[in-house]
């Protein structure tokens, strides 16, 4: 298995149309760690979304997506949800939920640490200046609460990513872990007392439920 130890960030970037998404390894127990950020996953269709005309990828330009930049490339998932904000194959509301930023205004961000990319993504997708796409919420450290909220909300699971992780196109890396919503609960990776699991009425779950319903309004 290729991982971060075998990927050269100084090598030439993939030619247009060859950029592949970075992939997580599967982890079967939920965890918390100060070294990771945790993002809920709706289990939608994974897409690399191009905004603007000069992004070097053959993927289609995202129609209806407006951001305060000349060009950007987003890693996102396209989801359909029901009226309660839960994933549904028959859902009528479609939302584009972004969780990473790979390219911005002529510059590749692949070598940036995740923490820096997320900060740039949040600025780019400020609701006051963008539309047609929203940033998935992320929580630093407290993976157990995010996992509990994802499970209570009927989501697919949680994407756990190390804060220092670069973006490794086409690589399945231990820097990213996917924890299914039905996974068992483990101790904290930091050996700290475990946080209290989020209830079905938690603020984390409330944010996740609200995202698709706010899309396009």
Buried (B, 14 or more C-beta within 10 A) or exposed (E): EEEBEEBEEEEEEEEEEEBEBBBBEEBEEBBBBEBBBBBBBBBBEEBBBBBBEEBBBEBEEBEEBEBEBEBBBBBBBBBBBBEEBBBBEEBEBBBBBBBBBBBBEEEBBBEBBBBBBBEBBEBBBEEEEBBBBBBBBBBBBBBBBBBBBBBBBBBBBBBBBBBEBBBBBEBBBBBBBBBBBEBEBBEBBEEEEBBEBBEEEBEBBBBBBEBBBEBBE
